[in-house]
């Protein structure tokens, strides 16, 4: 198994734990799910709307949020590639998740 595949599986498990913790407190309409699309992990709303996209590049994870025009913008608080633990920590620190909204 390649290092990239191992990192992807590790990240998916970490994000699934994040979603499980988040979903315990969230109303059913606001629950989150993780999907794997090619080599990226996407955090989606219950209706399938993508909220966050994680890409493993340059030796770490990069976090992106969707723009209203359909493009993606890099999350400004994690501009350098990070380990998945730092990404999950950042997601946990944004209780209103304002960076997941469309602009």
N, C-alpha and C positions, 0 to 999 in steps of 0.2 A: 504494500500500500504506500502511495507517495506521501510525502510530507504535506503537500497541499491538500490532499484528500483527508488526511488525519486532522489538519487544522480546520477544515470545513466541517467535519463531523463534531469536533470539539466545540466550535462556535455554535453550531446548530443546537447542541445540547444545552449550552449556556443560555442561549436565547429562548429555548423552550422552557427552561426553568424561570427565566424572567417573565415570560408570558403567563405561566401558571401562577406565579405570585401576583402579578398584576390582575389577572382575571378573577382571582379569589375575591378581590375588593371591588371590581368593576361591575357596573350594571351589564346585563346580557348584551345590550345593544353596543356597548363600548369594549367588548372583549377583543383580544389580539390573537393573531396566529402567525406562525412562521411558514414560509414556503421557500423552497429551493428552486432557483431558476438558473440553469446552467451552473456556473460556479459562483453565484451570488446568493445571499440570503436576503429575503424581503420580509419585513414586518408589516402585516396587513391588518386592517380593520376587519371586523366580523363579516362585513359585506364584500370583502375581497379588495377594497380600496387600498392601494399601496401607501404606506405611511413613511417607511424608512427602507433604504436599500444599503446593504453592506457588501463591500467588494474587498477582496484580499489582494492588495497590490503593494509593491515595494517593501515587502517583508512585514506587512501588518494590515489591519483592517481600516478601511475608510468608510465613513458614514455619509450618506446622502439623503436629502429630503426632496419631495416632489414640488415642482413649481406649477403654477396654474396653467402655464403654457405647454405643459406636458414634459418639459425638460427636468433635469435633476440638478440640484445644487449641493455642493459639499457643505457639510455641517461645519460652521465656522469655529466651534470650540474644540474640534478634533481635526485640525488641518494636517497634521503629520500622521502617518500610519500608526495605529495603536494595537495592542493586544486585545483580545476579545473581552477580557475582564475590565479593561478601561472603558471600552465601548458600553458594556452593560452598566457599569457604574454611572456613566454619563446619562444613559437612558433613565436610570433610577433617580437621578438628581433633578430631573425636569418634571416635577409633579403635575404641572398643567400641560405638559407636552406641546407647548406652543410651537415648537419647531416642526411638529408633524402636520401642522395645518398648511393650507395652500395660501400662497401670496399672490 
